[in-house]
Amino acid sequence: MKALICGAGIAGLTLAWHLERAGWEVELVERAPAFRDGGYMIDFYGPGHEVAERMGLRSRLLRSRYPVNELSYVDRDGRQTSRLSLTTGMEGVISLLRADLARAVAEDVRAPTTYGTTVEAAEQDTAGVSVRLTDGTTRRVDLLVGADGARSRVRDLAFGDVTPRYLGHQVAAYILADAELSRRVGTRYQMLTEPGLMAGAYALRDDRLALLFLRREPDPALPADPAADLRRHFGGRGWILPEVLARCPGPPELYHDLVTQVEMERWHRGRIVLVGDACQAVSLFAGHGASMAMAGAWVLADELSAGGDLPGALARYQGRMAPAIAEVQQFGRRFVRWMAPSNRWRIVARDLIFRLAALPGGGRLFVNSLSPGGHHLISPRRASPTPR
Ligand SMILES: Cc1cc2nc3c(=O)[nH]c(=O)nc-3n(C[C@H](O)[C@H](O)[C@H](O)COP(=O)(O)OP(=O)(O)OC[C@H]3O[C@@H](n4cnc5c(N)ncnc54)[C@H](O)[C@@H]3O)c2cc1C
């Protein structure tokens, strides 16, 4: 069986890893001109973590891990207003760059990846899918997979216009090289919150700093110049922001997007199927996206390699994943108001919750609240493939 996977992100690579071990002939196409490096920090836990363990990636992920000892909120002068120690209760959480997770999977994927290319057109019949790529070449495959994120091209082609649910925020992230700022921020996640705004920083290896910006914005239109937009909204807020924003890069080093969730009644049509954010984006507010993308890829591979008919396998994949995704998405929508509080009262309440969580046992409760279910997804219908 032949599969073409559009999108070499976490979901696409995880699916390729499993399908090729199940004997499929797999090929990936990726729109970016090369492997997507850098990006932003993610907390990796939950069902995807279990998938990574089964793939033998644990030691690789631990090598890429960053020790986040503390969440710390600061004011415009950089003074701490509240903190949450993360030294206990975080054993199941690996904080790392999104690209480092993708690289850990990619290192063991043999399938060829064509960069700088996407799917231009796809037509399916009962025997297969004929795909035309933007580099002018064509493919005939048994299955076309859209693993191309929340703005999926494959989804547009197979399902028409699907408008993701806008969660009323824009997000931006980039990595900056600066030894002094990196030392000052250190291995704690520092954040400044003002009504409707959140800016966060974390020190990376090699004197770098990861920066994250979140802003409430009712209008779901992205600005033409995202770096200028960040400077306008955050540049006058004190702390380290004027310095880091003076050196804010443009895209693609600057990641900038709307915060959305993707909800669809069907994740497959004939021989075309979606996986990861393309059909189930939960948003950064849910904190589970990469983990659920890996879980989705694992469940899809599990069903596809169990034998039996293709439509049945795709339907069972969605049936296993969709309830857990709905649960995580609902959690994400509830969390919006705490991650980027819309008013001062919520900021004070959030600081109070953090102080309570700092009491013995509190940290563990906090982490458990971040992890709404999903572990049952990874009970296999067959023995899982072993790493090679
Ligand atoms: C700021 C931020 C913080 C986050 N924090 C967390 C966290 O703490 N924990 C967590 O688990 N998740 C987190 N997430 C969510 C997580 O990053 C995503 O859910 C996850 O990356 C989804 O994986 P994916 O492979 O489905 O999509 P993506 O990671 O978006 O990968 C899609 C791939 O497809 C490529 N592509 C896109 N369009 C095309 C096209 N037309 N043709 C070909 N290729 C294409 C892209 O270049 C990319 O390589 C966060 C997200 C953001 C934005």
The ligand as an ORCA input file, in Angstrom:
! r2SCAN-3c Opt
* xyz 0 1
  C       2.715     28.904     20.582
  C       2.240     27.482     20.641
  C       2.447     26.743     21.798
  C       2.041     25.410     21.846
  N       2.265     24.698     22.995
  C       1.964     23.394     23.021
  C       2.266     22.623     24.185
  O       2.747     23.144     25.206
  N       2.006     21.273     24.153
  C       1.479     20.666     23.038
  O       1.308     19.426     23.062
  N       1.139     21.390     21.950
  C       1.376     22.734     21.908
  N       1.065     23.463     20.798
  C       0.326     22.825     19.681
  C       1.223     22.015     18.773
  O       2.351     22.738     18.336
  C       0.412     21.542     17.568
  O      -0.817     21.022     17.983
  C       1.188     20.465     16.817
  O       2.367     21.033     16.297
  C       0.322     19.875     15.703
  O       1.113     19.028     14.914
  P       0.750     18.808     13.376
  O       1.832     17.963     12.839
  O      -0.649     18.393     13.238
  O       0.791     20.276     12.729
  P       2.014     21.248     12.535
  O       2.961     21.168     13.662
  O       1.398     22.585     12.214
  O       2.755     20.680     11.254
  C       2.197     20.795      9.978
  C       3.313     20.662      8.960
  O       2.745     20.793      7.666
  C       3.447     21.781      6.933
  N       2.488     22.387      6.020
  C       1.581     23.350      6.279
  N       0.858     23.612      5.181
  C       1.333     22.799      4.212
  C       0.982     22.598      2.870
  N       0.008     23.288      2.274
  N       1.656     21.667      2.167
  C       2.665     20.937      2.731
  N       3.037     21.088      4.009
  C       2.372     22.011      4.747
  C       3.999     22.734      7.956
  O       5.124     23.451      7.451
  C       4.368     21.763      9.077
  O       5.643     21.219      8.911
  C       1.419     24.809     20.726
  C       1.189     25.559     19.565
  C       1.586     26.892     19.532
  C       1.339     27.691     18.274
*
